[in-house]
Amino acid sequence: MNAQKTDALSAYFLAETSDVLETHTLSIIVDNEPGVLARVIGLYSGRGYNIDSLSVSETEHEKHVSRITIVTTGTPQIIEQIRHQLDRLVPVHIVRDLTVAARNSNQEKPLERELALIKVRGEGEKRLEALRLSEAFRATVIDATIDHFVFEITGRTNKIDQFIEILTPLGLVEVSRTGVAALSRGSQGLKDLQDEI
């Protein structure tokens, strides 16, 4: 008998599993109080899960709640396990998998943006090339001297990754990134989304 399928005579259902890694964006509404972020992160580190991106900020001052956006990679079963474990934490109000919610409503991926500050040092032709590339990527120069630029760029993670990769041979000095901020598409709010697999 294959352990991946339901046997007609068996009283037990064994769910099909997948070894394919997927990247998911989770949006979590939590109480804005000391230690909450540490508990959420502790859930990940304690189980050996990885966080690809993390951003958090208070979103409703009167209610003292914050929104945590986590981008993580794992099998569908691991992602679902993470979601359920997050849902059980006491200061957590809502946990939604924006990736699954978009898939279930036949929409594109959720709206995701990241901001990066990128410092490039260079002179002559390299300096001019960095400036030309910044225009192509719609990056803004926010600081400049005769030997460096600091660019501000906003966009999807892969756009920022490309920009950094192209600037590396031109004198990349350092990068600071915010992490992904994400919202679902459409008129529904986080509370209305269905993210069950």
C-alpha positions as CSV (number, residue, x, y, z in Angstrom):
1,M,0.0,0.0,0.0
2,N,1.3,3.5,-0.9
3,A,1.4,5.6,2.3
4,Q,0.6,8.7,0.1
5,K,-2.9,7.5,-0.8
6,T,-6.1,6.6,1.0
7,D,-6.8,2.9,1.3
8,A,-10.5,2.1,0.7
9,L,-10.6,-0.2,3.7
10,S,-8.5,2.0,6.0
11,A,-10.1,4.2,8.7
12,Y,-7.2,6.6,8.4
13,F,-6.6,9.3,5.8
14,L,-3.0,10.0,5.0
15,A,-2.6,13.4,3.3
16,E,-0.5,13.6,0.2
17,T,2.8,15.3,0.9
18,S,5.1,17.3,-1.4
19,D,8.9,17.9,-1.3
20,V,8.6,20.9,-3.5
21,L,9.8,24.1,-1.8
22,E,7.6,27.1,-2.2
23,T,8.0,30.7,-1.1
24,H,5.0,32.1,0.8
25,T,4.2,35.6,2.3
26,L,2.5,35.5,5.7
27,S,0.8,38.5,7.2
28,I,0.3,38.5,10.9
29,I,-1.6,40.9,13.1
30,V,-0.3,41.0,16.7
31,D,-0.6,43.0,19.9
32,N,2.1,45.7,19.9
33,E,3.7,44.8,23.2
34,P,7.2,43.8,24.3
35,G,8.3,40.3,23.5
36,V,5.8,39.5,20.8
37,L,8.2,39.7,17.9
38,A,10.7,37.5,19.9
39,R,8.0,34.9,20.4
40,V,7.1,34.8,16.7
41,I,10.8,34.6,15.7
42,G,11.4,32.0,18.4
43,L,8.8,29.8,16.8
44,Y,10.8,29.8,13.6
45,S,14.3,29.4,15.1
46,G,13.2,26.8,17.6
47,R,12.0,24.5,14.8
48,G,14.8,25.2,12.3
49,Y,12.6,27.2,9.8
50,N,14.1,30.1,7.9
51,I,12.8,33.6,7.4
52,D,13.7,35.1,4.0
53,S,12.3,38.5,4.8
54,L,10.8,40.2,7.9
55,S,9.2,43.5,8.4
56,V,7.1,44.8,11.3
57,S,5.5,48.1,12.3
58,E,2.5,49.3,14.3
59,T,-0.4,49.8,12.0
60,E,-3.3,50.8,14.3
61,H,-2.1,53.1,17.1
62,E,-5.4,53.3,18.9
63,K,-5.7,49.5,19.1
64,H,-2.0,49.0,19.7
65,V,-1.6,46.3,17.0
66,S,1.2,45.7,14.6
67,R,1.5,43.9,11.3
68,I,4.3,41.4,10.8
69,T,5.1,40.4,7.2
70,I,7.2,37.3,6.8
71,V,8.5,35.7,3.6
72,T,9.5,32.1,4.2
73,T,10.3,29.1,2.1
74,G,9.3,25.5,2.7
75,T,7.1,22.6,1.6
76,P,3.4,23.2,1.6
77,Q,3.1,21.1,4.7
78,I,5.8,23.0,6.6
79,I,4.2,26.4,5.6
80,E,0.8,25.1,6.8
81,Q,2.4,23.9,10.1
82,I,4.0,27.3,10.6
83,R,0.7,29.1,10.0
84,H,-1.1,26.9,12.5
85,Q,1.6,27.3,15.1
86,L,1.6,31.1,14.7
87,D,-2.2,31.1,15.0
88,R,-1.9,29.5,18.5
89,L,0.4,32.2,19.9
90,V,-1.5,34.3,22.5
91,P,-0.8,37.9,21.2
92,V,-1.6,36.9,17.6
93,H,-5.0,38.0,16.3
94,I,-4.8,37.0,12.6
95,V,-2.5,34.9,10.5
96,R,-3.0,34.8,6.7
97,D,-1.0,33.2,4.0
98,L,-1.3,35.8,1.3
99,T,0.2,33.5,-1.3
100,V,-2.5,30.8,-0.8
101,A,-5.2,33.4,-0.5
102,A,-4.3,34.8,-3.9
103,R,-4.2,31.3,-5.4
104,N,-7.6,30.4,-3.9
105,S,-9.2,33.6,-5.3
106,N,-7.6,33.1,-8.8
107,Q,-5.6,36.4,-8.4
108,E,-2.0,37.2,-9.1
109,K,0.5,37.0,-6.3
110,P,0.0,39.5,-3.5
111,L,1.3,43.1,-3.9
112,E,4.9,43.0,-2.5
113,R,7.4,45.8,-2.3
114,E,10.7,46.4,-0.6
115,L,12.8,49.5,-0.2
116,A,16.6,49.4,-0.4
117,L,19.4,52.0,0.1
118,I,22.5,51.2,-2.0
119,K,25.8,52.9,-1.7
120,V,28.1,52.8,-4.8
121,R,31.6,54.3,-4.9
122,G,33.2,55.0,-8.3
123,E,34.7,57.6,-10.6
124,G,34.7,58.3,-14.3
125,E,32.9,55.8,-16.6
126,K,31.8,53.5,-13.7
127,R,30.1,56.5,-12.0
128,L,28.3,57.4,-15.2
129,E,27.2,53.8,-15.8
130,A,25.8,53.5,-12.2
131,L,23.8,56.7,-12.8
132,R,22.5,55.4,-16.1
133,L,21.5,52.1,-14.5
134,S,19.7,53.9,-11.7
135,E,17.5,55.7,-14.3
136,A,16.7,52.4,-16.0
137,F,15.7,50.9,-12.6
138,R,13.9,54.1,-11.5
139,A,16.2,54.4,-8.5
140,T,16.5,57.9,-6.9
141,V,19.8,59.5,-6.0
142,I,19.4,60.6,-2.3
143,D,23.1,61.4,-1.6
144,A,26.0,62.2,-3.9
145,T,29.5,63.4,-3.8
146,I,32.2,63.4,-6.5
147,D,33.2,59.8,-5.5
148,H,29.9,58.1,-4.5
149,F,26.1,57.8,-4.8
150,V,23.5,56.5,-2.5
151,F,20.4,55.2,-4.4
152,E,17.0,54.6,-3.0
153,I,15.0,51.9,-4.9
154,T,11.6,50.5,-4.3
155,G,10.1,47.4,-6.0
156,R,9.7,43.6,-5.9
157,T,12.6,41.7,-4.3
158,N,13.8,40.3,-7.6
159,K,14.1,43.9,-9.1
160,I,16.2,45.0,-6.1
161,D,18.4,41.8,-6.4
162,Q,19.0,42.5,-10.1
163,F,19.9,46.2,-9.4
164,I,22.4,45.1,-6.7
165,E,23.9,42.5,-8.9
166,I,24.4,44.9,-11.7
167,L,26.0,47.5,-9.4
168,T,28.4,45.1,-7.7
169,P,31.2,45.4,-10.4
170,L,30.7,49.2,-10.5
171,G,31.8,49.8,-6.9
172,L,29.0,48.5,-4.6
173,V,29.9,49.5,-1.0
174,E,26.9,48.6,1.1
175,V,23.2,47.8,1.0
176,S,20.4,48.3,3.6
177,R,17.0,46.7,2.9
178,T,13.7,47.0,4.7
179,G,12.2,43.6,4.1
180,V,9.0,42.9,2.2
181,A,5.8,44.8,2.9
182,A,2.7,43.0,1.4
183,L,-1.0,43.4,0.9
184,S,-3.5,41.1,-0.9
185,R,-5.0,42.3,-4.2
186,G,-8.6,43.3,-4.4
187,S,-11.0,45.0,-2.0
188,Q,-10.9,42.4,0.8
189,G,-9.0,43.1,4.0
190,L,-6.9,40.6,5.9
191,K,-9.8,39.4,8.0
192,D,-11.8,38.5,4.9
193,L,-9.2,36.4,3.1
194,Q,-9.5,32.6,2.9
195,D,-6.0,31.0,3.0
196,E,-6.8,27.4,3.6
197,I,-4.9,25.1,1.3
